[in-house]
Amino acid sequence: MFVFVYGTLTEPERLSTVLETTRSDAADAFVGAATLEGLHRVDGRYPTLAPGGSVDGRLLAVDETALARLDRYEGVGTGLYVRVAVPVATGVAAEPCRIYVGEPDELGVDVTWPGDGSFRDRVQSFVSRTAVVGEIRE
């Protein structure tokens, strides 16, 4: 499965620590540079995403074990970040890509996500309508 990263996880050394693997194996997880359209990076306590614009990052190919380690690193279980699926541009990947979005109050950023429901539901609803991962570059 694919994960779009835009902060500390774009660094091979950090990724190898999080995935509990060698730096070489972590580097192999990088598919290439990519752009996420429809969201932009906001820096708070940790980087997060907000509606509108675009952000450059890297696309990772990971398995279930690596995804669980990424979830733990991002604090998904504690509500610090949510993981949601984002559509991908035709020809980029065969399945949706996952992204991590930080809870604005937890990260100290002034970001509003439109809609009703939980933070995760609002983010998922927004990205399913407006965001797309595309333009993978080597």
N, C-alpha and C positions, 0 to 999 in steps of 0.2 A: 504494500500500500504506500501511498505518497503522503508526505507531510511538507507543507511550506513553512519555512522558518525565516525569521527576519531580525532576530536579535542575537543573543549570546550563542545560540545553537548554530549560527553560521560559522563559528570558529571551530576548526577541526579538533583542537586540544580539548575544548569544553565538551564537544560532542562525544569524543572518545571516553571522557570521564563519565558522562551521563549514561552512555550506552554500555559502560563497563567492558570496553573492548580496546584493542590497540588503535593507535592513531591511524595506521594504515587501513585497518578494517573500517574505521569511522569515515575516513576519506572516501572509501568505496561506496558509502551510503549516499554521497552527494551525486545527484543526477545531473545537476547543472544550475546555473543562475536562472532565476525566473522573476516575473513581475506579477504581482497580485493587483488587479484592477478593481476599483470600487471601495477600497479601504486604504487608509494611510496610517503610518506609524506615529504614535504619540509616546513621548518619554515621560515617565513618572518614576515611581519607586523602581519599576522594571518597565521595559518597553511593552506597549500594547498596540491595539489597532482601534481605529475609529472610522465611522462612515465617511465615504467620499475619497476622491483622489486615488493614488496608487502607491505601492511600496515595492522596492526591490528586495529580493532575498534569495534563498536557495531552496531547491526541491530535494527532499530526501526520499529514498526508497527504503522502507523498514518492514520488519515482520512484527507479529503480535507481541513478542517479548520486548523488542525495542520500543514499540508504541507504549507499552505499559511503563517502561522506564522514563520515556518522555513525559507521560501523564504525571508520574510521580515528581519529576523535576519541575514541571509547570504548576504543581499544586492543584491539579484537577480535583482530587479527593477532598481538599479543604476549601474549595470555592474560589481560590485565587485566580485561576484561569478556567475557561471552558474550552473543550475541543469540539469543533463543528466541522461539517463537511462543506466544501466549496466546489461548485462546478468547475470544470476545466475546459479550456479552449479545445476545439477539435484538433486532433493530431498531437496534443500534448501528452495525454495519458488516457487510459481506457476506463478509468474510474474516478470518482470525486477525490479531491485532495483534502487532507485535514489541515486545519489551522488552529492555533491557540490564541484566544482573545482574553485579555485580563479584565477582571471586574473593576470598573473605574473607581469605586469608593475604596477598594482595597489597595489600589495603586496610587491614589492621590492625584487622579487626572480628572479634568472637567470634560467628560464625554457623555453624550446622551444617545442611547439606542432607541429608535422609534418602535412603537408597537406596544402590545400588551403581553402580560405573562411574565414568566421568570426571565432573568438575564439571559440564560442560555437560549430560551425560546425566541426572545427578541433578536439575538445575534443570528441564530440559525435562520429565522424568517428573513432577515435583511440580506444575508449573504446568498441565500438561495435565489433571491430575486435580482440582486444587483452586482455581486462580486464574481470574479472569474480569475483563475490562475492560467496564465498563458505565457507565451514568448520565452520558452526555455532556451538559454544560451550556454554555450560551453565556456 
